[in-house]
């Protein structure tokens, strides 16, 4: 539904609904109810035409990328289509509800981007380990190499624990958090700091 709207720039047919730039709150609320109750495509077109340019402007400001802004439009309005039944006019205006959905979608995108960036950092580091100790894959073998052990020993104990757990003991971040009795967010934070330090240290020795 949303992808079709993006591709065709679909406008609603004339009839019960009309999508003007200053669409009143009541009409937006009615459109949400129609989507929730009847999967009304004309009502959704009203919502799409009203909100998509506003969401896009927010996305460009948030991400600095038109492509990511359009992804935010897609994610937000897909959620609106699926979750319209959760809107209750007694709790606030339709615009407030949709913008809350938009902010949640934006936060999710930012978390995914941050996670992806951390994965890229790790991909930059571990080829250096492979070069330093080719053919070695077990943690005990890595520790036998004094150079690799030296890199790890320079990390604070808390950071060293998460590096060992994630990269040498094949533990997920969730498993490691449970094992260390700390929040998953703390594991992610320690891992990110550790990877940055290792990249700097190992990069200096491989220039």
N, C-alpha and C positions, 0 to 999 in steps of 0.2 A: 504494500500500500504506500508506504512512505517513499520507497525508491521510485515508484511510478510517478508520484507527485514531483520528485526532484527531476526526473528525466523529462517530463512533459510540461512542467510548469502548470499543472492542472488547475483550472479555475472552476468554481462550482457552477452548476446550471442555475438559471433563474428559477425562482420558486420560493420555498419557505425561507431559505437562507441567502444572504448576500454578504460578501467579504469586502467591506470598505476599510480603508486605512484606520478610521476611527471607530471600528466596530465596538458597540457598547458592551459593557460587561455582561448584561443579561443575555445578549445574543451569544456571546462566547460560552456562557454557562449552559444555555440551552443546547448549543452544539455539542458540548461535552456530554450532556445527558443523552443526547441522541446517539452519539457514538457508543456510549456505554450500554444503552438499552437495545439498540437496533443495528449496531455496526453501520451507521448511516454514513455513506461515503461523501455525500454532499456536505454534511455537517463537518466531516473531517477536513474537507477542502477549505471550509471557512477558517478552521483552526490553522491549517497549514499556511494559507495565504496571509493570515494575520501575524502568526508567530515566526514563520521561517526567516524573514529578513531581520527580525529583531534578534533571534538566536544566532544568526550568522554574524551580525555585527558584534555581538558579545563574544562569539568564538574567535573572531579575528583579533579582537582586543586581548583575549585570554591566551591564545596560542601563537599569534603572529603568523598564521598560516590559513589561507583560504580553504585548502584541502581539509585541514583538521576542523575548521569552522563548519564545513559542510558535513563532516562526520558527526559533529555535535548536533547539527540539525537533524540528521538521520537518527541518531541515538535517542534524542529527546522526543521527537515526534513519534517514533516507534513505541516508546514507553507510554506516551499519551494515548495512542491507539489501544494499547494493551491494558492500560491501567485506568482508563477514564472512569470506570465504576468506583474507583477509590475517592473521586472528588465529591465533596459535600459542600454545598454553597453556604451552609451555616458556619463553616469553619474559615471562610475567606473567599475572596474573589477568584474567578477562574484564572486570571493572569497570575495571581500570587501562586496558585497551585502549579501552573505550567512552568513558571520560572523556578520553582523549587525542584521540579523534575529536571529542568535544565541544569541547575547547579549540581545536582547529584550526578548527572551524566558527565558533567565537566570534571568533577572530582575523580570519578572512575577513570576517565581518560588520562588525567594527570598521573594517577597511580600507575596505570599501565605504562605510560611513557617513562616514568621513573624506574620501574622494574626493568623495562627493556634497556634503559641506559646502563643499569647495573650489570645486566647480562653482557652488554658490549664491553664493559670494563673488564669483566672476568675473562672474556674471550681474548682480550689484549694481553692479559697476564700469563695465562697457563700455557700458551705456545712457548713462552720464554722458559718455563719450567721444563717443557718437553725438550727444548734445545739443550738445556743445561744437563739433562739426565735422560738421554734417549732410551726408549725401550723399557723404562721403569714405570710401573703403574701402581704398585702397592705402596701404602703409606710408609711402611717400615723401610722400603728401599729408598724412598725419597729422603728419609731422615738420615740414611747412611751417607748421603752426599752432604759434605760439610757446608757447601755453598748454599744449598737450599735450606738447610737447618739454620744457617746464619740469618737468612732472610726472615724466616719465621720467628726466630728467637728475638728479633728486633721489635716484634709486635708486642703490645701489652697482652697480658695473659687472657683477658676477656675476649680480645679480638682473635688471638691465636686459637682459642677454643672453637670459635664459630668457623674459622677457615678450615681447621682440621675436620670438624664435623660435616660441613657441607661438601668440601672438595676431596677429602681423603677417606671419609667413612660413609659417603653416599647417603647422608641423612638429609631429609627435607628440612626446610626452615621451620616448619611446624613441629616436626619431630625433635629438632634440636632445641626449640623453645621449651618443649615439654621436658626434655632431658635435663636442661639447665635450670628449669623452673623460672623462666623469664618470659616476658611478652614477645610475640613474634616481631613486633615493631622494633624491639631492642636488638633482636638477632639481625634484622635487616640493617639497622643503623650501624652496628658493630662490623658487619660484613662489608658494608660500603666503605667505611673508614679504613678497614684492613686492606681491602683491594686497592684503594687509592695509594696507601703507603707502599704496598708491595710493587705496584706499577711504577711508582717513582723510584724506589730503590733498585729494582731489577732493570728498569729502563736506563738508569745511570750506568749500570755495569755492562750494558749491551750496546751502548752507543759506539 
